[in-house]
Amino acid sequence: MNTNTLVKYAVICGAVFAAAACSLDYNPVDIYSDFTEGVQTDSGYVILKDRAAVLNQRQVIYDRIRDAGQEPGYLDMLLLSESHSDNAYAGNPNQETTPFEVNSIEGSNSNLKRDWNYYMTNVAAANRLIQGIDELNDPALTEAEAKEIRAEGLISRALTYFDMVRIWGRVPLITVVGKDITAENIEEVYPAYFPEQKEEVEVYQQIEKDLLEAEMFAPENKPSNKTLFTKTVARALLAKVYAEKPLRNYAKVIEYANKVAADGISLVNNFSDLWGIVLANPNAPAGESNFAVAARALNTSESILEIQYPSGSWVTWMFGRSLDNWNFYFDFAKWITPSRDIVRAFDSAGDTKRKNESIVYYPCSWNIYYPAANYAFMYKTRSKYNSVIKIRYADILLLKAEAMIQTGDLSGAEQIINQIRQRAGLNALPVSATSNKENLLGAYLNERRLELAFEGQRWFDLCRLNKVEEVMNAVFSTDEGRPAQRYKYDQFSYKLPIPQDIIDQNPNLVQNPGY
């Protein structure tokens, strides 16, 4: 073993030992580089030993997005996309949430650390499924079944990396399962434990590669079950990926939006059908036990990927009242408080239908942003039985309109936007909004804001269309409820800082510029 190898080995052992010995919240299954479990057989080391192990690992990737992802994958994503934009205030001001609201985020933010570890563990789980299938020889797993399940793993990895690359830009790109370290394989294994960052375009290219392969073999769209990683999910993600700057291809956005529609996905007629629940006794006094959900909106024609909670989602009570249990945990300030700026945007458009499905007012015991007697709350997750709609058709259809605007088909884009507006009970766009590309693009961005409020889209829309500085540096002077801006938004604001703890553990990581 040469000197460099010895140094590397010492760094690995020291870092792993330090993480295990010094961090009270260290848990090996939460750290992506520790997914090295496998099975030693007479013929060597295998990741998944049989078909049963494959099915179990398949369930792991779904459990990751459903159960493990409630806090980092949903709660924190809304903090980033809504409270870090002009749509919402932090809601419950503290050292972790307020920086998103006033633009003072640093690498020491513990929310970012848990998010990073969540995403990288998702990558590791997907890699274990993908590579485990590649290396498995079990006649009980047919070729067709193997390809389908592997495609689900590819979609899971692509979905995870899509979130990561939009949040952090340059991130480690890991597509293999880390092996146990030995003196003989350390040169091979080292990059899996301490990976370097890849350029954004490389990450996007891997996402594209995964999705194109998954599109061929993933399950078909199942109208009765929108929780699956299907071909339609792959196609919707491809439409979103091709709208982003590193791989921007507006013709592909339109192509894949059309494929999603061809799969049977369509807008629901009534916007409220996406969010509503039916109470067993709507007239029951608040807080009584029969104030319970009898039915809920699931698997609508518009939904492409849903996260459903058969026994209920705990994260719901972080946003407001839970209609199935009126007073449950309603004694502390909630996250993601709708901003006065978005309230005015709804009111200016005369958009009462979407406003009433997005924002609700209740009396409460705190008055941080609004008077306690009439306080605003996010309303799109209003009971623990509501599903989280990760991807829906209105998002994809509007991206098609964006592609049309950018390629000169203004009339086609106008028709799509008016279709969305008609469902909201609004008139067609005025001539002033459609007279030229710039005006129509502004009307389009406002339409996405109102349609997709509190669904984790706003910040990424501003980034994709280079509107962060223009919009966010202005809102602090026009929104009287927003705390003072700490730092101006600039060209470095489009990506968030990499968690400092992660950089400390991995000497190959470099902090993003501006932090």
N, C-alpha and C positions, 0 to 999 in steps of 0.2 A: 504494500500500500504506500503510495507516494505522500509527500508532505502535504500537498493541497487536499488530498483525500482525507488525511487525518484531521486537518483543520475543519473541513466540512463536517466530518463525523462528530467532532467535538461541538461544533455549532448546533447541529441537529440535536444531539443528546442534551446539550445545555438548555436549548430553547424549550424542548419538550418537557424536560424535568422542571424548568422554571414555571412553565404554564401549569403543570400539574401540582407543583408544590406551593406556588405563591398566589394563585388566583382562586378565590373562594368559590367563584361560579364556574370554574372549569369543569366541563363534562365532555369526555372523549367523543360521544356521539354527536356533539354540537360543533365539532371542529372538522372541517372538510378533509384535512390531511390524515385524520385518524380512521378514515373508513378503509381499513386494511383487512377487515375480517374475511376469512375464506375458509376453505376446507382442504386439509392435507390428505391426499389419497395416495394409493400405491403408484399411481401414474403421475403424481405431481400436485401442484397447488391449483385449486379451482375456486372461483368466486361464488358460484351458485352450483350446488351439487346435483339438483334435479328439478323437475317441473314444479314440484311443490314449492321449492325455494324461489323459483321465478315468479310464481303467482304471489307469494308472500312479498317479494321485493316490489312487484307491481303495485301492491296495496300500499306499500311504504310511500311511494311517490304521490299517491292520492291523499294519504294521511298527512303528508307534509304540507300540501297546499290547503287542506281543509282544517286540520286541527292545530298543527304547529304554526300555521301561517296566520292565525287570527290577529296576533299582536304585531309581528314584524311585517307580514305580507299585506295586511289590510289597514290596521290602525295607523301604523307608521307611514304607509304609502299615502293615506289621506292627509296626514300631517304634512308630508312633503308636497303633495300635488295641490292641496287646497289651501292650507294655512301658509305655505311658502309662496302662494300666489295671491291674487286679489280676491279670491272667493271666500276666504274664511280667516278668522282669527285663530290663535292657538287653542283658545277655549279654557284650558286649565293652565295658566301661566306657571312655569317653573324653569329650572335651569336646562332642561332637556327640550321643552316645547317652545319656549319663547324665542330662542335663536332662529327658528324657522319663520317666525312671524316678523322679526325685525331685521333679518339678514345678518346674523352674527354667528353662524354655524361654524364650529371648529372640529378638528379631528378628535377631540376629547369627548364629544357627544356620545353618551352611552347608547342612545337609540340607534345611531349609525352602526355601532359595534354589533348590537344584537341583529340588526338587519343584515350586515355583511355575513355574519356567521350563519344566519338562517339561509341565505341564498347559496352560500358555498356548500352547506350541508345538502341542500337540494341538488346541487350539481353532482355531489359525490353519490347521492342516492340514485340519481339517473344514470351516472356512469356505471355504477355497480349492476344495474339492470341491463344496460346496453352491452357492456363487455361480458357480463356473466352469460348472457344468451349467446354471444359470439363464440365463447369458449366451451359451451355446454354440449355434451353429446348424450342426450337422453331421448330414446325413441318415443317416450310418452309425450314429448313436446313436439308437435308436428311443425313442419316448416312454415305453414301458413300461420299457425298460432304464434310461432316465434317471431315472425316478421311483424305481425300486428302488435304484439306486446312491445317489441323493440321500438316500433314507431311511436308508441305512447311514451316510452322513455326519451326518445329524441325530442318530442314536443315539450315534455317537462323541462328538459335541459335548455331548449331554445327559449321557452317562456321565461325561465329564470335568468338567463343571460340577457334577454331583451330588457328586463327591468334593471339589471345591474349596469349594463352599458349606458343606459339612459341616465342613470343616477350618477355613476362614477366615471364614465368614459373608459379609460384604460384600466382593464382588470385582468387578473390571471385567467388564462384560457386552459382549462383542465378537461381532458376528454378520456383519461385513463384512470384506473383504480390504483392508488398507491399500494406498493407491496411492503412487506416487512423489510426492515433494513438489515443488511448483512455487509460484512467487509467486502464481499465480492460484487455486490450490486449497488453500492452506494452512489456511484456515478450515474447510474440509470435512475435510481429512486429519488435522488436529491431534488430534481425539479418538481416532483409531485408534492414534496413537503414544503418547499420554499420556491414557489413558482414566480416567474417574472411576469410583469404586465405585458399585455399585447396592445397594439394600436387598435383604436376603435374599429377601423375598417376590417381588421382581421377577426375581431369578435363578431361583427355583423356578418362576415362571410361564413363563419362557422354556423351562426344562427340560420342563415339562408340554406346552407348545405343540409343541416339537420331537418329543416322544415320541408325542403323539396323531397328528401328521401321519405320522410314521414307521410307526406301527402299520398305517396303511392301505396302505402301498406297499412296506414292507420284505420281504425274502424270507421264505417260510414256514419254520417250524422244520424243520431237516434232521437226523434222528436220527443220521446218519452223520458229521455235521460240526457240532460245537457251537462252532466258532471264529467263526461269522458273526454279524453284527448283524442278527438276525431279528425278525420280529413278536413272537416269544415273549420275546426280550430286552427289547423295548420294553415289553411288558406287565408283565414282572417288575420292571423299573425303575419303572414307574408305580405298582405296588403298594408299592414302597419309598418313592417320593416322597410318596405320599398318607399314609404313616404318619408323616412328619415334621411338625413343628409348624407351619411357615408355610403349608402347604396341607392340613393334616390333614383327612382325609375317610375315616373308617373304612369307610363303605359302599363307597367306591371301592377300598379295600384288598382287601376281600372279593371285589368284582367282578373285579378284575384277577388276584387269586390263583386264582379259579375259571377265568378265561380261560387262564391258564398251564396248569392241569391239563387243560383241554379241548384244548390243543395236543398232548397226548400225554406231558406231563412227569409223572413219578411217582417216588416213592422207590425206590431199589434195595432188594432184600431184605436184603442183607448190607452193613453199614456199611463193612466193610473193602474192599469192591469199589471204593469211591471213591478209595482211596489206595494200594492194593496194587500191587506189581510182581511179576513172576515171573522168578526168576533162571535163567539157562541151566544153572547147576549150583549149587543151593543148598548143597551140601555142600563146595564148594570152599574151601580155606583162605583166610582173609581176605587180600586184596591180590592174589590171583592174577588173571591176565587173564581167565580164564573166569568170573570173578565178575561176569557181565554180564547186562543185562536182555534177556530173550527176549520178554516181553509186558508190557503196562502197561494200566492202566485209562484208557480214553479214551471220550468220547462216551457215557457211561452215560445211562440214562433220567432220572436225577436232575439231570444237568448241564444248565444253561441257557446259560451262556457260559463257555468254557474258553480258556485261553491255552496253546497246545501248542508244543512245541519239538522239531521232527523230529530235529535234530542235538544236542539237549541244551541245558539251561539252566545258565549259569555260576553263577547266584545260589544254586543249591542248596547248595553247600559253605559258604555263609555261616551255615547253620543247624545243621549236624551232620555226621555221616558220610554220604557218598554211597555207596549200596549197590552201585552199578555200578563203583566204584573206591574200595575200602575205606579206603585211607590217603591219598587225594588231598586235599591241603590240610587235613589234620587236625592241624595243629601250632599253631593259634592259637585263642583264645577266640571262641566263636561268638555270633552275635546271637540275640535272642529266646529266652532261657533260661526254661523254664516255672517259674512261681513255686511256692513251697510252698503258697500259698493255693489255687491251682487244683488242685494235687495232692490237697490235703485235700478239696476240693469233689468231685472224682471219687471219692475213697475213702469219703467220708461217704455218697454216693449208692449205693455198691456198684457203681459204673459201670466195670467192668473192660474191657468191649469198647471203648468210646470212649476210655478212658484209654490203652489199649495201641495204639490207632491214632493218638493225639495226642502221646504222650510216650514216649521211649525212654531207657534208661540205658546209658552206655558208660563205661569207664575212659578218662581223658584225662590230659594233662600240666599242667592248671591246676585250681585249686580256689577260684575266685572266689566262687561261691555254694553249691557242694556239694563234698563230699570228692572228690578226683580219681579215686578208685577206683570211684565210683558217681555219675556226673554226669548230670544231666537235660538232654535235648535235645528240641526241637520235632521232630515226626516226620511231619507231613503232607506234606512235600516231601522225600522220602527218597532220591531219585536224580535225576540231571540229566534223566532222561527223564519224570519226573512232570509232568503238566500242572498249571497253576494254575487252580483252579476259581474264577472270579470271581463267578459267581452260580449257586446251586443251589437245588433245590426245597424242601429242608428249611427254608431261610431264609424263603422266600416263604410256605410253609405255616404256619410259626410266626408270621409277621406276621399272617396271617389269624386265628390264635388270639388274638393281641394285640388285634386289632380287635374280635373277639367279646367278649373280657373287657371292653373299654372301652365296649361298647354293651350289655352286660348279658346276653349269651348265654354264661353260664358253662359250661353243660353242653356246648355245641358246642366251646368252647375246650378243655375238659377232654378231650374225645374226641381232638382233634388232638394235644395234648400226650402223651396215653397212646399214640397211634399211634407217635409218635417214640420214646417210652420203650420200647415193646414191641420195636422193632427193635434197641434197645440192650441188650435182654435184661433189662430192668427191669420191676418190677411197676407196676400202675396207681398214680396218685397217691393218697396216703392221704386220708381224709376231712378231716383237719386242714388239708390244703393246698387243698381245694376248697370249704370251708365258706362263704367269702365272697370278694368281689372282691379285697380287699387281699391275702389269703393266696394266692389263685390267681395274682395278678400276680407275687408274689414267687417262686412255684414256676415260673412261666413264664420269668421272667428267668434263673433258675438253669438251666432246661432249655436255653435259648438259649446260655448260657455253655458248657455241657458239649458240646452238639451242634456248635457253631460255633467251638470253641477254635482259635486260631491261624489263623483265616480272615479276619481284618480286620474283625470285627463288634463286639467287646466295647465299645470306647470309645464308638462311635456308639450302641449300645444304652443305655449309661448316660446319654449326653447326651439322647437322644430321650425317655427316661422320667424325666428330671430326677433322676437318682440319683448324679451325680458326687460331690457333697459328702458324701452319706451313705456311699457305698461307699469312696471313695478316701481320705477323711480318717481312716477307721477302720483301713484295711488295714496301715498302717505300724506300728501297735502290735500287730498279731496275726500278721504275717508276719515271722518272725525273720531271714529272709534278705534282706530289703529294706533298702537304705541309708536313712539318715535323710531324712525329708521336708524339703525346702528351704522351700517355701511351701505354705500351706493352699490347698486347692481352694475356689473361691468362684464367684459368678455370672459372673465374667469368664473362668473356666477352660474354658468350653465351646468357645471358639474360640481358635485358636493365633495367635501374632503374625505379621503380614505381614513377610516378609524386609526388613530395614532397607536392604539394597542396592537393592531394588526401589523402596522409598519414595524413596531418594536420587535415583534415576533419573527418577522420575515425581512431579512436584510436586503432582499432583492426588490422590495416595493419602494416606489418613489411617490411622495405626496403630490397631489394635483396642484398646478400653479395657482397662486393667489391665496394659499392657506399656510 
